[in-house]
Amino acid sequence: MRLPHRLVINSWWPKFFGKMFVGHAFTAWTYMIWTCVPGHTVPPFRVWRHEERHVQQWAVLTVAVLVLFALLRLAWYAYPLAVLLAHPVAVGLAGLVATLRGGHAYRDNWFEVDARRHAGES
């Protein structure tokens, strides 16, 4: 099943988060279904496939969080916040695990390794 995936060109987000996490702008940065690129061009196919995997990861985490919240019978107003924060929190925890294992928080992060594998980058 193909998920919706939207492109935002000439965005400042890849520069901001790239400099924060790896010291230079990301080629692209994805949040939920939006992939932001810093320039005016469409990213190469392998980059699009990489970012498409992040959209899939976000969707799986969103469903998992919604099921968990339903099972715990949490208040309805907790759902939007959970959907917004599920992926960033999970990626942050995966970065912490990678660091504790002696790796790099970004490059050895499970979500990045999976996206690179999906795009045929490694």
Secondary structure, 3 states (H helix, E strand, C coil): CCCCCEEECCCCHHHHHHHHHCCCCCCCEEECCEEECCCCCCCCHHHHHHHHHHHHHHHHHHHHHHHHHHHHCCCCCHHHHHHHHHHHHHHHHHHHHHHHCCCCCCCCCHHHHHHHHHCCCC
